[in-house]
């Protein structure tokens, strides 16, 4: 295995289709999602923090790309040179990880770990100097990521692993009656009531985007409903960020071209009442963003659109409905179960990186102690 660190999209673009193949059907790992993210969120030079693309590509003896570590460097005075996932931050990408050809996870991850250790100890100016690997949104059962941590720990790196918010996934049955029968008694009663009053009446229409000329209207409805609902709660809303909005305006058409996105809006009595933005791949819908009309909350538009889409997805043979990160109670009510996620912080095997990591760890432990004391928990 040979590992190269590529520092620009121009270097990576020739491997775009290989990247899509290695993403394994996870939209957040795809070239489409992550290359667009980098165009909008990096590089930048805004004083104390500077970013640089630092994606590791692993090739086998036949010069076939068999692994990718989709990372960039975020430099700061406090943490040093931090390797992070592309897609991090306010975009909140889930299920991030090292991309590997199936069946070759072991040698790919070992090659990446060896490259990282050598780079951390290499004094040459062209080496990948890094102090910390900070990885969020990792599936706790991701075999490749677990192997990466094991290899780096065995090479003298300090590992800090802590739980983060769960993702929640609902495995879909083959028919609607089987789904509703598996719900709790109270939720099943709610579903039946909403079916009688709205879902099974002419008052409700679910619009599903299938053509490019429908995208602009669907996105406008989504952004408007999301922003007005969040503002009604005293929050700015995700789309208040110009970069967040621009990223999604650019990435959605590309995702639609690849069949990796579903946009919907739901009308009640002819008025847009709710909208949803899902990523889609491998028979799974990933519930990424939503908005509801704050003036129609008495009609439960959020519940209605989720039920309408669930029924639509079951009828079309989707196998799972993933609510992504966040432990909101409504996800369990819809029948989803938690998928544990973790945050990894791995300090490079050199004195300066260890010192920074230990300083952070001491501060973090102090914060947790103060929080326990203030809340009275053990």
C-alpha positions as CSV (number, residue, x, y, z in Angstrom):
1,X,0.0,0.0,0.0
2,X,1.2,3.5,-0.8
3,X,-0.2,6.6,0.8
4,X,-0.2,10.1,-0.7
5,X,-1.5,13.3,0.9
6,X,-3.3,15.4,-1.7
7,X,-3.8,19.1,-0.9
8,X,-6.1,20.4,-3.6
9,X,-9.4,19.5,-5.3
10,X,-7.6,19.7,-8.6
11,X,-5.4,16.7,-7.5
12,X,-8.5,14.8,-6.2
13,X,-10.9,15.4,-9.1
14,X,-9.5,12.7,-11.3
15,X,-10.5,10.2,-8.6
16,X,-14.0,11.5,-8.2
17,X,-15.7,8.4,-9.5
18,X,-13.4,6.1,-7.4
19,X,-14.3,8.2,-4.4
20,X,-18.0,7.8,-5.0
21,X,-17.5,4.0,-5.3
22,X,-15.5,3.9,-2.0
23,X,-18.1,6.0,-0.2
24,X,-20.2,2.8,0.1
25,X,-23.5,4.4,-0.5
26,X,-23.2,6.8,2.5
27,X,-24.2,10.3,1.0
28,X,-22.2,12.2,3.6
29,X,-19.0,10.4,2.5
30,X,-19.5,11.0,-1.2
31,X,-17.3,13.1,-3.4
32,X,-20.4,15.2,-4.4
33,X,-21.1,16.2,-0.8
34,X,-17.5,16.6,0.5
35,X,-16.0,18.4,-2.5
36,X,-18.8,20.9,-2.5
37,X,-18.4,21.3,1.3
38,X,-14.7,22.2,0.7
39,X,-15.5,24.7,-2.0
40,X,-17.7,26.6,0.5
41,X,-16.0,26.0,3.8
42,X,-12.3,26.0,2.9
43,X,-9.7,27.0,2.3
44,X,-9.7,30.2,4.3
45,X,-7.2,32.4,6.1
46,X,-8.9,34.5,8.8
47,X,-6.1,35.2,11.2
48,X,-5.5,32.7,14.0
49,X,-7.2,29.8,12.2
50,X,-6.1,28.6,8.7
51,X,-7.3,25.5,6.8
52,X,-5.6,23.3,4.2
53,X,-6.9,20.2,2.4
54,X,-5.0,17.1,3.6
55,X,-6.8,14.1,2.2
56,X,-4.9,10.8,2.3
57,X,-5.3,8.5,-0.7
58,X,-4.2,4.8,-0.4
59,X,-3.2,2.9,-3.6
60,X,-2.5,-0.8,-3.9
61,X,0.3,-2.5,-6.0
62,X,-1.9,-2.1,-9.1
63,X,-2.2,1.7,-8.6
64,X,-5.9,1.3,-7.8
65,X,-7.3,3.7,-5.2
66,X,-8.5,1.5,-2.4
67,X,-8.8,3.9,0.6
68,X,-9.4,7.6,1.4
69,X,-9.1,9.5,4.6
70,X,-11.2,12.7,3.7
71,X,-9.5,15.2,6.0
72,X,-8.3,18.8,6.2
73,X,-6.0,20.6,8.6
74,X,-7.4,23.3,10.8
75,X,-4.6,25.3,12.4
76,X,-4.9,27.2,15.6
77,X,-2.7,28.5,18.4
78,X,-4.4,26.5,21.1
79,X,-4.8,23.0,19.6
80,X,-2.1,23.1,17.0
81,X,-2.5,21.5,13.6
82,X,-5.8,19.6,13.8
83,X,-6.9,17.0,11.3
84,X,-10.7,17.0,10.8
85,X,-13.2,15.4,8.5
86,X,-14.4,17.2,5.5
87,X,-18.0,18.0,6.1
88,X,-17.5,18.9,9.7
89,X,-19.0,21.9,11.5
90,X,-22.3,23.6,10.9
91,X,-23.2,21.3,8.0
92,X,-23.3,18.4,10.6
93,X,-22.4,15.5,8.4
94,X,-23.1,12.0,10.0
95,X,-21.5,8.6,9.5
96,X,-18.2,10.1,8.5
97,X,-15.2,7.7,8.4
98,X,-12.3,6.4,6.4
99,X,-13.4,5.1,3.0
100,X,-12.1,1.6,2.2
101,X,-12.6,-1.0,-0.5
102,X,-14.7,-3.7,1.1
103,X,-12.6,-6.5,2.4
104,X,-9.4,-4.4,2.5
105,X,-10.1,-2.3,5.6
106,X,-7.3,-3.8,7.6
107,X,-4.4,-3.1,5.3
108,X,-5.8,0.3,4.3
109,X,-6.2,1.5,7.8
110,X,-2.8,0.2,8.8
111,X,-1.2,2.1,5.9
112,X,-2.9,5.3,7.0
113,X,-1.9,4.8,10.6
114,X,1.7,4.2,9.7
115,X,1.7,7.3,7.4
116,X,0.3,9.4,10.2
117,X,2.9,8.3,12.7
118,X,5.8,8.8,10.3
119,X,4.5,12.2,9.3
120,X,4.1,13.4,13.0
121,X,7.8,12.5,13.6
122,X,9.2,13.7,10.3
123,X,11.0,17.1,10.5
124,X,11.2,17.6,6.8
125,X,9.3,20.7,5.5
126,X,7.0,18.8,3.1
127,X,5.8,16.2,5.7
128,X,2.2,16.3,7.0
129,X,2.8,17.8,10.4
130,X,-0.2,17.3,12.7
131,X,-0.9,17.5,16.4
132,X,-4.4,16.2,16.8
133,X,-6.9,14.1,14.9
134,X,-10.4,15.3,15.9
135,X,-13.2,13.3,14.4
136,X,-16.9,13.8,15.0
137,X,-20.0,12.0,13.7
138,X,-18.4,8.6,13.8
139,X,-20.6,5.5,14.0
140,X,-19.5,3.6,17.2
141,X,-19.6,0.3,15.2
142,X,-17.4,1.6,12.3
143,X,-14.8,-1.2,12.0
144,X,-12.3,0.9,10.0
145,X,-12.4,3.7,12.5
146,X,-12.0,1.3,15.5
147,X,-9.0,-0.2,13.7
148,X,-7.4,3.2,13.1
149,X,-7.7,4.0,16.7
150,X,-6.2,0.7,17.7
151,X,-3.2,1.1,15.4
152,X,-2.5,4.7,16.5
153,X,-2.7,3.8,20.2
154,X,-0.2,1.0,19.6
155,X,2.1,3.5,18.0
156,X,2.2,5.9,21.0
157,X,-0.7,8.2,20.2
158,X,-3.0,9.3,23.0
159,X,-6.7,8.3,22.4
160,X,-9.7,10.1,23.9
161,X,-13.0,8.5,23.0
162,X,-16.4,9.8,24.2
163,X,-20.0,9.3,23.3
164,X,-21.8,11.9,21.2
165,X,-25.5,12.2,20.3
166,X,-27.0,9.0,18.8
167,X,-28.2,8.6,15.3
168,X,-31.7,7.1,15.1
169,X,-32.7,4.6,12.4
170,X,-36.0,3.0,11.5
171,X,-35.9,-0.3,9.6
172,X,-38.9,-0.2,7.3
173,X,-41.3,-3.1,6.8
174,X,-42.8,-4.1,3.5
175,X,-46.2,-2.6,4.1
176,X,-47.8,0.3,5.9
177,X,-50.0,-1.8,8.1
178,X,-47.0,-3.7,9.5
179,X,-45.4,-0.4,10.3
180,X,-48.4,1.1,12.2
181,X,-49.0,-2.2,14.0
182,X,-45.4,-2.1,15.5
183,X,-45.9,1.4,17.0
184,X,-46.7,2.1,20.6
185,X,-50.4,2.3,21.5
186,X,-50.5,6.1,21.9
187,X,-48.5,6.8,18.7
188,X,-50.7,4.3,16.7
189,X,-53.8,6.2,18.0
190,X,-52.2,9.5,16.8
191,X,-51.4,8.0,13.4
192,X,-55.0,6.8,12.9
193,X,-56.4,10.2,13.9
194,X,-54.1,12.1,11.5
195,X,-55.0,9.6,8.7
196,X,-58.7,10.3,9.3
197,X,-58.4,14.1,9.6
198,X,-55.7,14.8,7.1
199,X,-53.6,12.1,5.4
200,X,-56.4,10.2,3.8
201,X,-58.4,13.3,2.8
202,X,-58.1,15.7,-0.1
203,X,-56.9,18.4,2.2
204,X,-53.4,17.1,2.1
205,X,-51.0,16.9,-0.9
206,X,-47.5,15.6,-0.8
207,X,-45.2,17.0,-3.5
208,X,-42.1,15.0,-4.3
209,X,-39.4,16.7,-6.4
210,X,-38.4,14.6,-9.5
211,X,-37.3,17.3,-12.0
212,X,-34.7,20.0,-11.9
213,X,-37.3,22.7,-12.7
214,X,-39.0,21.9,-9.3
215,X,-35.8,22.4,-7.2
216,X,-35.9,26.1,-6.8
217,X,-39.5,26.2,-5.6
218,X,-38.9,23.3,-3.2
219,X,-35.8,24.8,-1.7
220,X,-37.4,28.2,-1.4
221,X,-40.3,26.6,0.6
222,X,-38.0,24.6,2.8
223,X,-35.8,27.6,3.6
224,X,-38.8,29.9,4.3
225,X,-40.6,27.4,6.5
226,X,-37.4,26.4,8.4
227,X,-36.3,30.0,9.0
228,X,-39.7,31.2,10.1
229,X,-40.2,28.3,12.5
230,X,-36.7,28.7,14.1
231,X,-37.2,32.5,14.4
232,X,-40.6,31.9,16.2
233,X,-38.5,29.9,18.8
234,X,-36.0,32.7,19.2
235,X,-33.3,31.0,17.1
236,X,-31.5,32.2,14.0
237,X,-32.1,29.0,11.9
238,X,-29.5,27.0,9.9
239,X,-30.1,28.9,6.7
240,X,-29.2,32.2,8.3
241,X,-25.6,31.2,7.6
242,X,-24.8,32.4,4.0
243,X,-22.2,29.6,3.5
244,X,-24.7,27.0,4.7
245,X,-27.3,28.2,2.3
246,X,-24.9,28.6,-0.6
247,X,-23.5,25.1,0.0
248,X,-27.0,23.5,-0.2
249,X,-28.0,25.6,-3.2
250,X,-25.0,24.1,-5.0
251,X,-25.0,20.6,-3.8
252,X,-28.7,19.7,-4.2
253,X,-28.7,19.8,-8.0
254,X,-25.7,17.5,-8.1
255,X,-27.2,15.1,-5.6
256,X,-30.5,15.1,-7.7
257,X,-28.5,14.2,-10.8
258,X,-27.0,11.2,-9.0
259,X,-30.3,10.2,-7.4
260,X,-29.0,10.9,-3.9
261,X,-31.5,13.5,-2.7
262,X,-35.3,13.7,-2.1
263,X,-37.1,17.0,-1.5
264,X,-40.7,17.2,-0.5
265,X,-43.2,19.8,0.6
266,X,-46.7,19.1,2.0
267,X,-49.7,21.3,1.5
268,X,-52.7,21.5,3.8
269,X,-55.7,23.1,2.1
270,X,-53.5,24.3,-0.7
271,X,-51.0,26.1,1.6
272,X,-47.3,24.9,2.2
273,X,-47.3,23.5,5.7
274,X,-44.1,21.5,5.9
275,X,-41.0,20.6,3.9
276,X,-38.3,18.0,4.2
277,X,-34.8,17.6,2.7
278,X,-33.5,14.0,2.7
279,X,-30.4,12.4,1.3
280,X,-30.9,9.0,-0.3
281,X,-28.7,6.1,-1.2
282,X,-28.7,2.3,-0.9
283,X,-32.4,2.1,-0.1
284,X,-32.0,4.5,2.9
285,X,-33.5,7.9,3.4
286,X,-31.5,10.2,5.6
287,X,-33.7,12.9,7.2
288,X,-31.4,15.9,6.9
289,X,-33.4,19.1,7.3
290,X,-37.0,20.3,7.7
291,X,-39.3,23.2,8.2
292,X,-42.9,23.7,9.3
293,X,-45.4,26.6,9.0
294,X,-45.5,28.1,12.5
295,X,-49.1,29.4,11.9
296,X,-50.3,25.8,11.3
297,X,-48.9,24.0,14.3
298,X,-52.3,23.0,15.5
299,X,-52.4,20.7,12.4
300,X,-49.2,18.9,13.4
301,X,-47.5,19.5,10.0
302,X,-44.3,17.9,11.2
303,X,-46.0,14.6,12.1
304,X,-48.1,14.7,9.0
305,X,-45.2,15.1,6.6
306,X,-43.2,12.4,8.3
307,X,-46.0,10.0,8.1
308,X,-46.8,10.9,4.5
309,X,-43.1,10.3,3.5
310,X,-42.8,7.1,5.5
311,X,-45.9,5.7,3.7
312,X,-44.5,6.9,0.4
313,X,-41.0,5.3,1.2
314,X,-42.5,2.0,2.2
315,X,-44.6,1.8,-1.0
316,X,-41.4,2.3,-3.0
317,X,-39.4,-0.3,-1.2
318,X,-37.0,1.8,0.8
319,X,-35.4,-0.3,3.6
320,X,-34.6,2.3,6.2
321,X,-35.5,5.8,7.4
322,X,-32.6,7.4,9.2
323,X,-33.3,10.4,11.5
324,X,-29.6,11.1,11.9
325,X,-28.0,12.7,15.0
326,X,-29.9,14.0,17.9
327,X,-31.8,12.3,20.8
328,X,-35.2,14.1,20.3
329,X,-38.0,12.0,21.8
330,X,-40.1,12.0,18.6
331,X,-37.7,9.7,16.8
332,X,-38.4,6.9,19.2
333,X,-42.1,7.5,18.9
334,X,-41.9,6.9,15.2
335,X,-40.2,3.6,15.9
336,X,-36.6,4.4,15.4
337,X,-33.8,2.9,17.5
338,X,-30.5,4.5,18.5
339,X,-27.2,3.9,16.7
340,X,-24.4,5.1,19.1
341,X,-21.9,7.6,17.8
342,X,-18.6,8.7,19.2
343,X,-16.1,11.6,19.0
344,X,-12.5,10.7,18.8
345,X,-9.5,12.9,19.7
346,X,-6.1,11.3,18.9
347,X,-2.9,13.2,19.8
348,X,0.2,12.7,17.7
349,X,3.1,10.7,19.3
350,X,5.3,13.8,19.9
351,X,5.8,15.9,23.1
352,X,4.2,19.1,21.9
353,X,1.0,17.3,20.8
354,X,0.9,15.3,24.0
355,X,1.2,18.5,26.1
356,X,-1.6,20.2,24.2
357,X,-3.8,17.1,24.5
358,X,-3.2,16.7,28.3
359,X,-3.9,20.4,28.8
360,X,-7.2,20.1,26.9
361,X,-8.0,16.9,28.8
362,X,-7.4,18.6,32.2
363,X,-9.7,21.5,31.2
364,X,-12.4,19.1,29.9
365,X,-12.3,17.0,33.1
366,X,-12.6,20.2,35.2
367,X,-15.6,21.3,33.1
368,X,-17.3,17.9,33.7
369,X,-16.6,18.1,37.4
370,X,-18.1,21.5,37.7
371,X,-21.1,20.4,35.7
372,X,-21.6,17.4,38.0
373,X,-21.3,19.6,41.1
374,X,-23.8,22.1,39.8
375,X,-26.4,19.5,38.8
376,X,-25.8,17.2,41.8
377,X,-25.0,14.2,39.5
378,X,-22.3,11.6,40.0
